[in-house]
């Protein structure tokens, strides 16, 4: 492990032997899998939750939104807390919160109990997610080995999102909706025990003081923006219930930037954005998320609402896509050594955009599985896997090691907020095309438009990479940590 004054591994000080690297990577990736899985795993269980707990239509939406808002809102704070108070400690705190909230949600007897549990789950995930990446990058020296580890992390994260529909369908159909949440408990306990035993502590050096005004402003700002985005699903884009939280959230973020510029110990040093690889990678992740995140949502809706698949059949139908995103993530490091991270990112985004255009062309009410779901889905997710690994590598390689947790939180925030905004925009486009017309043909037309505009977002992401990402040669086998 590379050691710098800004990033102190406490296990070295205590004399404890370093654990096997693969165990550290496995524990970190297992935590990331749980976090990403729970973004989508509840979707197919929502009808059963509504029947069992008597949730209203609005309450049902908040089963998803309570998690996503807390997850997005606290991510930067969770990342910085890991830098200041210890990445292992925050990993365990986040995983513990997440696991206990999963247990509470699975045992909920009233709708409000489930919603509260989902919000606490999101808070735990926001603390856990940045630590999964910083623990991994602290355990693996920068260079080819770290890129491979990040590829595994990216593949597991993408696989978690892809597996949500299948896992949720199997558990809901085979057991009950409660097991969509309860399944996290034994997994969480095992990962907690493994992390406690095998993960070494590390934290940034220097003063361990949290920028409280900055933390309050950025958490409130991102959470309010996320709330405004999810309100578009119910109220529309022009309603005061949407515009007011969006405006308040933007104002809070603006105030946060002013405070950070003047703070001696800022939560987020604005100098990070002067590192082109960090700023360009996060901008690309945000715009890519606007297109790619919605793929699973609309493909599941198309399979069930247009082609008549059951939830389990819809999950099974997307298995080839799930495999392709993992393949793309694992192939990316080899291509990066030959072509460089920037070029592989462009290729990945281009492949995904071609898949989205293909999906737009073939999506109709009488579509066949192979040509209307499997093949375009494989192409879309292969591109997502190819792009995800170099973006995560670029976003983490240009920052000071003492800011590793913050950078990891920023990556996850960019992806999550981009995905939430993109889903809101594309849902509005799909609904406007469908209108009041009943039937599968109208639904298919609406979903097709969503894929067309998803391709547009990916073309914009490609432009961000080409214009903003610094040019580089081949991926180095070893390189020093930028200071």
C-alpha positions as CSV (number, residue, x, y, z in Angstrom):
1,X,0.0,0.0,0.0
2,X,1.3,3.4,-0.9
3,X,1.7,5.6,2.2
4,X,1.7,9.3,2.3
5,X,1.4,11.8,5.2
6,X,-2.2,12.5,4.0
7,X,-3.3,8.9,4.2
8,X,-2.3,6.9,7.3
9,X,-3.0,3.2,7.6
10,X,-3.4,2.6,11.3
11,X,-2.9,-1.2,11.0
12,X,0.7,-0.5,10.0
13,X,1.2,1.5,13.2
14,X,-0.3,-1.2,15.4
15,X,1.9,-3.8,13.7
16,X,-1.0,-5.9,12.6
17,X,-0.1,-7.9,9.4
18,X,-1.8,-6.8,6.2
19,X,-4.7,-9.0,5.2
20,X,-4.8,-10.7,1.8
21,X,-5.8,-8.1,-0.8
22,X,-8.4,-10.3,-2.4
23,X,-10.3,-10.5,0.9
24,X,-10.3,-6.7,1.2
25,X,-11.5,-6.3,-2.3
26,X,-14.2,-9.0,-1.8
27,X,-15.5,-7.3,1.4
28,X,-15.6,-3.8,-0.2
29,X,-17.3,-5.2,-3.3
30,X,-19.9,-7.0,-1.3
31,X,-20.8,-3.8,0.5
32,X,-21.1,-2.0,-2.9
33,X,-23.3,-4.8,-4.2
34,X,-25.8,-4.4,-1.3
35,X,-26.0,-0.7,-1.7
36,X,-26.7,-0.8,-5.5
37,X,-29.0,-3.8,-5.3
38,X,-31.4,-2.0,-3.0
39,X,-31.8,0.9,-5.4
40,X,-33.9,-1.3,-7.7
41,X,-34.7,-4.6,-5.9
42,X,-37.9,-3.3,-4.3
43,X,-39.5,-2.3,-7.6
44,X,-41.1,-5.6,-8.4
45,X,-42.3,-6.0,-4.8
46,X,-44.2,-2.7,-4.7
47,X,-47.6,-4.1,-5.5
48,X,-47.3,-6.7,-2.7
49,X,-46.2,-4.1,-0.3
50,X,-49.2,-2.0,-1.2
51,X,-51.6,-4.9,-0.6
52,X,-50.0,-6.0,2.7
53,X,-49.5,-2.6,4.3
54,X,-52.3,-0.6,2.7
55,X,-50.0,2.0,1.2
56,X,-51.4,4.7,-1.1
57,X,-50.0,5.4,-4.5
58,X,-47.9,8.3,-3.1
59,X,-46.7,6.1,-0.2
60,X,-45.7,3.5,-2.7
61,X,-43.5,5.9,-4.6
62,X,-41.8,7.0,-1.3
63,X,-40.7,3.4,-0.7
64,X,-38.3,4.1,-3.5
65,X,-37.8,7.8,-3.0
66,X,-37.0,7.7,0.7
67,X,-34.0,5.5,0.0
68,X,-32.8,7.4,-3.0
69,X,-33.1,10.9,-1.4
70,X,-31.2,9.9,1.8
71,X,-28.6,8.0,-0.3
72,X,-27.9,11.0,-2.6
73,X,-28.1,13.6,0.1
74,X,-25.6,12.2,2.6
75,X,-23.1,10.7,0.2
76,X,-20.6,13.6,0.2
77,X,-20.8,13.8,4.0
78,X,-20.3,10.0,4.3
79,X,-17.3,10.2,2.1
80,X,-15.6,13.0,4.0
81,X,-16.5,11.3,7.3
82,X,-14.5,8.3,6.2
83,X,-11.5,10.5,5.4
84,X,-11.6,12.2,8.8
85,X,-12.7,9.4,11.2
86,X,-11.5,6.2,9.4
87,X,-12.7,4.4,6.3
88,X,-13.1,1.1,8.0
89,X,-15.0,2.7,10.9
90,X,-17.5,4.4,8.5
91,X,-17.8,1.2,6.4
92,X,-18.9,-0.7,9.6
93,X,-21.2,2.2,10.7
94,X,-22.8,2.4,7.3
95,X,-23.2,-1.4,7.0
96,X,-24.6,-1.7,10.5
97,X,-27.2,1.0,9.8
98,X,-28.1,-0.6,6.5
99,X,-28.5,-4.1,7.9
100,X,-30.5,-3.0,10.9
101,X,-32.8,-0.9,8.7
102,X,-33.3,-3.8,6.4
103,X,-34.4,-5.9,9.3
104,X,-36.8,-3.2,10.5
105,X,-38.2,-2.8,7.0
106,X,-38.7,-6.5,6.5
107,X,-40.6,-6.7,9.8
108,X,-42.7,-3.5,9.3
109,X,-46.3,-3.7,10.2
110,X,-47.3,-0.2,9.1
111,X,-46.5,1.8,6.0
112,X,-44.7,4.6,8.0
113,X,-42.4,2.0,9.5
114,X,-41.4,0.8,6.1
115,X,-40.8,4.3,4.8
116,X,-38.7,5.2,7.9
117,X,-36.7,2.0,7.5
118,X,-36.0,2.8,3.8
119,X,-34.8,6.3,4.7
120,X,-32.4,4.9,7.3
121,X,-31.3,2.3,4.8
122,X,-30.4,5.1,2.4
123,X,-28.5,6.9,5.1
124,X,-26.5,3.8,5.9
125,X,-25.8,3.3,2.2
126,X,-24.6,6.9,1.8
127,X,-22.0,6.2,4.6
128,X,-21.1,2.8,3.3
129,X,-20.8,3.4,-0.5
130,X,-17.8,5.9,-0.5
131,X,-15.9,3.7,1.9
132,X,-16.2,0.7,-0.4
133,X,-14.1,2.4,-3.0
134,X,-11.6,4.2,-0.7
135,X,-10.9,0.9,1.2
136,X,-10.2,-0.8,-2.1
137,X,-8.0,2.0,-3.4
138,X,-6.1,2.2,-0.1
139,X,-5.4,-1.6,-0.2
140,X,-4.3,-1.8,-3.8
141,X,-1.3,0.3,-5.1
142,X,-2.0,2.7,-7.9
143,X,-1.4,1.2,-11.3
144,X,-2.6,-1.8,-13.2
145,X,-3.6,-3.8,-10.1
146,X,-5.7,-1.0,-8.8
147,X,-7.4,-0.6,-12.2
148,X,-8.3,-4.3,-12.1
149,X,-9.7,-3.9,-8.6
150,X,-11.8,-0.9,-9.7
151,X,-13.0,-2.9,-12.6
152,X,-14.2,-5.6,-10.2
153,X,-15.9,-2.9,-8.0
154,X,-17.6,-1.4,-11.1
155,X,-18.7,-4.8,-12.3
156,X,-20.2,-5.7,-9.0
157,X,-21.9,-2.4,-8.7
158,X,-23.4,-2.6,-12.1
159,X,-24.3,-6.2,-11.5
160,X,-26.1,-5.2,-8.3
161,X,-28.3,-2.8,-10.2
162,X,-28.9,-5.3,-13.0
163,X,-29.7,-8.1,-10.6
164,X,-32.3,-6.0,-8.7
165,X,-35.3,-7.0,-10.9
166,X,-34.4,-10.7,-10.9
167,X,-33.6,-11.0,-7.2
168,X,-36.7,-9.0,-6.3
169,X,-38.9,-11.2,-8.6
170,X,-37.5,-14.5,-7.2
171,X,-37.9,-13.5,-3.6
172,X,-41.3,-11.9,-4.0
173,X,-42.8,-14.8,-6.0
174,X,-41.0,-17.5,-4.0
175,X,-41.3,-16.2,-0.5
176,X,-42.8,-12.7,0.1
177,X,-42.0,-9.0,-0.4
178,X,-40.4,-8.9,3.1
179,X,-37.5,-11.1,1.9
180,X,-36.5,-8.4,-0.5
181,X,-35.3,-6.5,2.6
182,X,-34.6,-9.4,5.0
183,X,-32.1,-11.0,2.6
184,X,-29.8,-8.2,3.4
185,X,-29.6,-9.2,7.0
186,X,-27.5,-12.4,6.8
187,X,-25.4,-11.0,4.0
188,X,-24.8,-7.8,6.0
189,X,-23.8,-9.8,9.1
190,X,-21.3,-11.9,7.1
191,X,-19.8,-8.9,5.4
192,X,-19.6,-7.0,8.8
193,X,-17.7,-9.9,10.4
194,X,-15.3,-10.2,7.4
195,X,-14.7,-6.4,7.4
196,X,-14.1,-6.3,11.1
197,X,-11.5,-9.1,10.8
198,X,-9.8,-8.3,7.5
199,X,-10.1,-4.6,6.5
200,X,-7.3,-2.3,7.8
201,X,-8.2,1.2,9.1
202,X,-7.0,4.2,7.2
203,X,-7.7,7.9,7.4
204,X,-6.5,11.3,6.2
205,X,-3.8,12.9,8.2
206,X,-4.0,16.3,9.8
207,X,-6.9,17.9,11.8
208,X,-9.9,15.7,12.3
209,X,-12.5,18.5,12.2
210,X,-15.7,18.3,10.2
211,X,-16.8,21.4,8.3
212,X,-20.3,21.5,9.9
213,X,-21.7,24.5,8.0
214,X,-20.6,22.9,4.7
215,X,-21.9,19.5,5.7
216,X,-25.4,20.9,6.5
217,X,-25.6,23.0,3.3
218,X,-24.5,20.3,0.9
219,X,-26.6,17.6,2.5
220,X,-29.6,19.8,2.6
221,X,-29.0,21.0,-0.9
222,X,-28.6,17.6,-2.6
223,X,-31.4,16.1,-0.6
224,X,-33.7,19.0,-1.5
225,X,-32.7,18.8,-5.2
226,X,-33.4,15.0,-5.1
227,X,-36.8,15.7,-3.5
228,X,-37.6,18.2,-6.3
229,X,-36.6,15.7,-9.0
230,X,-38.8,12.9,-7.6
231,X,-41.7,15.3,-7.3
232,X,-41.8,15.6,-11.1
233,X,-43.2,12.1,-11.2
234,X,-46.3,13.2,-9.3
235,X,-46.6,17.0,-9.8
236,X,-44.9,17.6,-13.2
237,X,-42.1,20.0,-14.0
238,X,-44.1,23.3,-13.8
239,X,-45.8,22.8,-10.4
240,X,-44.7,24.8,-7.4
241,X,-44.2,21.5,-5.4
242,X,-41.4,20.8,-7.9
243,X,-40.0,24.2,-8.6
244,X,-39.7,25.4,-5.0
245,X,-37.5,22.5,-3.8
246,X,-35.4,22.6,-7.0
247,X,-34.8,26.4,-6.4
248,X,-34.1,25.9,-2.7
249,X,-31.7,23.0,-3.4
250,X,-29.8,25.1,-6.0
251,X,-29.6,28.0,-3.6
252,X,-28.2,25.8,-0.8
253,X,-25.6,24.3,-3.2
254,X,-24.6,27.8,-4.2
255,X,-24.3,28.8,-0.5
256,X,-22.2,25.7,0.1
257,X,-19.7,26.7,-2.6
258,X,-19.4,30.1,-1.1
259,X,-18.7,28.7,2.4
260,X,-16.2,26.1,1.0
261,X,-14.3,28.9,-0.8
262,X,-13.8,30.7,2.5
263,X,-13.3,27.7,4.9
264,X,-9.9,26.9,6.2
265,X,-10.8,23.2,6.5
266,X,-13.5,22.7,3.8
267,X,-15.7,19.7,3.5
268,X,-15.0,19.7,-0.2
269,X,-11.8,21.6,-1.3
270,X,-12.8,23.4,-4.5
271,X,-9.3,22.7,-5.8
272,X,-10.5,19.2,-6.6
273,X,-12.4,20.6,-9.6
274,X,-9.2,22.1,-11.0
275,X,-8.0,18.5,-11.5
276,X,-9.4,17.9,-15.0
277,X,-9.6,14.1,-14.6
278,X,-11.8,14.5,-11.5
279,X,-14.1,17.2,-12.8
280,X,-14.4,15.7,-16.3
281,X,-15.0,12.1,-15.0
282,X,-17.7,13.3,-12.6
283,X,-19.4,15.4,-15.3
284,X,-19.3,12.4,-17.7
285,X,-20.7,10.1,-15.0
286,X,-23.6,12.5,-14.3
287,X,-24.6,12.8,-18.0
288,X,-24.1,9.0,-18.6
289,X,-26.2,8.3,-15.6
290,X,-29.0,10.4,-17.1
291,X,-29.2,7.9,-20.0
292,X,-27.9,4.6,-18.7
293,X,-29.7,4.4,-15.3
294,X,-33.1,4.5,-17.0
295,X,-32.4,1.4,-19.2
296,X,-33.3,-1.1,-16.5
297,X,-36.5,0.8,-15.6
298,X,-37.9,1.1,-19.1
299,X,-36.8,-2.4,-20.2
300,X,-38.6,-3.9,-17.2
301,X,-41.7,-1.8,-17.9
302,X,-41.6,-2.8,-21.6
303,X,-41.3,-6.5,-20.8
304,X,-44.2,-6.5,-18.3
305,X,-46.6,-3.8,-19.5
306,X,-46.2,-4.4,-23.3
307,X,-45.0,-7.9,-23.8
308,X,-46.9,-9.3,-20.8
309,X,-44.0,-10.9,-18.9
310,X,-44.3,-11.7,-15.2
311,X,-41.9,-9.9,-12.8
312,X,-39.7,-13.0,-12.6
313,X,-39.7,-13.5,-16.4
314,X,-38.8,-9.8,-16.8
315,X,-35.8,-10.3,-14.4
316,X,-34.7,-13.5,-16.3
317,X,-35.0,-11.7,-19.6
318,X,-32.4,-9.2,-18.5
319,X,-29.8,-11.7,-17.4
320,X,-27.8,-11.4,-20.7
321,X,-27.6,-7.7,-20.2
322,X,-26.4,-8.2,-16.6
323,X,-23.7,-10.5,-17.8
324,X,-22.6,-8.1,-20.5
325,X,-22.1,-5.2,-18.1
326,X,-19.8,-7.4,-16.0
327,X,-17.9,-8.5,-19.1
328,X,-17.4,-4.9,-20.2
329,X,-16.1,-3.9,-16.7
330,X,-13.6,-6.7,-16.7
331,X,-12.4,-6.2,-20.3
332,X,-11.9,-2.5,-19.8
333,X,-8.6,-2.7,-17.9
334,X,-6.9,-4.6,-20.7
335,X,-8.1,-2.1,-23.2
336,X,-6.9,0.8,-21.0
337,X,-3.4,-0.5,-21.0
338,X,-3.3,-0.4,-24.8
339,X,-5.5,2.6,-25.6
340,X,-5.7,4.7,-22.4
341,X,-8.6,5.4,-20.1
342,X,-10.0,8.3,-22.2
343,X,-10.3,6.3,-25.4
344,X,-11.9,3.3,-23.7
345,X,-14.4,5.7,-22.1
346,X,-15.3,7.1,-25.5
347,X,-15.7,3.6,-27.0
348,X,-17.9,2.5,-24.1
349,X,-20.2,5.4,-24.3
350,X,-20.4,5.1,-28.1
351,X,-21.3,1.4,-27.9
352,X,-24.0,2.1,-25.3
353,X,-25.4,4.9,-27.5
354,X,-25.6,2.6,-30.5
355,X,-27.5,0.1,-28.3
356,X,-29.9,2.8,-27.2
357,X,-30.6,3.8,-30.8
358,X,-31.1,0.1,-31.7
359,X,-33.6,-0.3,-28.9
360,X,-35.5,2.8,-30.1
361,X,-35.7,1.4,-33.6
362,X,-37.0,-2.1,-32.6
363,X,-39.2,-1.4,-29.6
364,X,-42.8,-2.1,-30.5
365,X,-45.9,-3.9,-29.2
366,X,-45.1,-7.1,-31.0
367,X,-41.4,-7.3,-30.4
368,X,-39.5,-10.6,-30.1
369,X,-37.3,-11.3,-27.1
370,X,-34.0,-11.8,-29.0
371,X,-34.2,-8.7,-31.2
372,X,-36.2,-6.3,-28.9
373,X,-34.7,-7.1,-25.5
374,X,-31.7,-9.3,-25.5
375,X,-29.4,-8.0,-28.3
376,X,-29.8,-4.3,-27.8
377,X,-29.7,-4.8,-24.0
378,X,-26.4,-6.6,-24.4
379,X,-24.9,-3.7,-26.4
380,X,-26.2,-1.0,-24.1
381,X,-24.8,-2.7,-21.0
382,X,-21.5,-3.8,-22.6
383,X,-20.9,-0.1,-23.3
384,X,-21.9,0.8,-19.7
385,X,-19.4,-1.7,-18.4
386,X,-16.6,-0.5,-20.7
387,X,-17.1,3.2,-19.7
388,X,-17.6,2.7,-16.0
389,X,-14.2,1.3,-15.1
390,X,-12.1,4.0,-16.7
391,X,-14.3,6.8,-15.4
392,X,-14.0,5.5,-11.8
393,X,-10.2,5.1,-12.3
394,X,-9.8,8.6,-13.7
395,X,-11.9,10.2,-11.0
396,X,-9.8,8.7,-8.2
397,X,-6.3,8.9,-9.7
398,X,-6.0,12.7,-9.8
399,X,-6.9,13.6,-6.3
400,X,-4.8,13.7,-3.1
401,X,-5.0,10.5,-1.1
402,X,-6.4,12.5,1.9
403,X,-9.5,13.3,-0.2
404,X,-10.1,9.7,-1.3
405,X,-13.3,9.3,0.6
406,X,-14.7,12.6,-0.6
407,X,-13.8,11.8,-4.2
408,X,-15.6,8.4,-3.9
409,X,-18.6,10.1,-2.4
410,X,-18.5,12.6,-5.3
411,X,-18.4,9.8,-7.9
412,X,-21.4,8.1,-6.4
413,X,-23.3,11.4,-6.0
414,X,-22.7,12.3,-9.6
415,X,-24.0,8.9,-10.8
416,X,-27.0,8.8,-8.5
417,X,-28.1,12.4,-9.1
418,X,-27.6,12.0,-12.9
419,X,-29.6,8.8,-12.8
420,X,-32.4,10.4,-10.8
421,X,-32.6,13.5,-13.0
422,X,-32.4,11.4,-16.2
423,X,-35.2,9.0,-15.1
424,X,-37.4,12.0,-14.3
425,X,-36.8,13.6,-17.6
426,X,-37.2,10.4,-19.7
427,X,-40.3,9.4,-17.8
428,X,-41.8,12.8,-18.7
429,X,-40.9,12.3,-22.3
430,X,-42.3,8.8,-22.4
431,X,-45.6,9.9,-20.7
432,X,-46.0,12.9,-23.1
433,X,-45.7,10.6,-26.1
434,X,-48.1,8.0,-24.6
435,X,-50.6,10.6,-23.6
436,X,-54.1,9.4,-22.7
437,X,-54.0,6.7,-25.4
438,X,-54.6,3.2,-23.9
439,X,-52.9,0.0,-25.0
440,X,-49.6,-1.5,-25.5
441,X,-48.8,0.3,-28.8
442,X,-49.0,3.7,-27.1
443,X,-46.8,2.5,-24.2
444,X,-44.3,1.1,-26.6
445,X,-44.1,4.4,-28.5
446,X,-43.5,6.2,-25.2
447,X,-40.8,3.9,-24.1
448,X,-39.1,4.1,-27.5
449,X,-38.9,7.9,-27.2
450,X,-37.2,7.4,-23.8
451,X,-34.5,5.3,-25.4
452,X,-34.0,7.8,-28.2
453,X,-33.4,10.6,-25.7
454,X,-31.2,8.3,-23.6
455,X,-29.0,8.0,-26.7
456,X,-28.9,11.9,-27.0
457,X,-27.7,12.1,-23.4
458,X,-24.9,9.6,-24.2
459,X,-23.8,11.6,-27.2
460,X,-23.6,14.6,-24.9
461,X,-21.5,12.5,-22.5
462,X,-19.1,11.6,-25.3
463,X,-18.7,15.3,-26.0
464,X,-17.8,16.0,-22.4
465,X,-15.1,13.3,-22.5
466,X,-13.7,14.5,-25.8
467,X,-13.7,18.2,-24.8
468,X,-12.9,18.0,-21.0
469,X,-10.9,14.8,-20.4
470,X,-7.1,15.3,-20.5
471,X,-5.4,13.3,-23.1
472,X,-3.1,10.5,-21.8
473,X,-1.0,7.7,-23.2
474,X,-1.2,4.1,-22.3
475,X,-2.4,3.2,-18.8
476,X,0.8,2.9,-16.7
477,X,1.7,-0.2,-14.8
478,X,2.8,1.9,-11.8
479,X,2.6,5.6,-11.1
480,X,3.1,7.8,-8.1
481,X,0.2,9.4,-6.2
482,X,-0.5,12.9,-7.5
483,X,0.2,15.5,-4.8
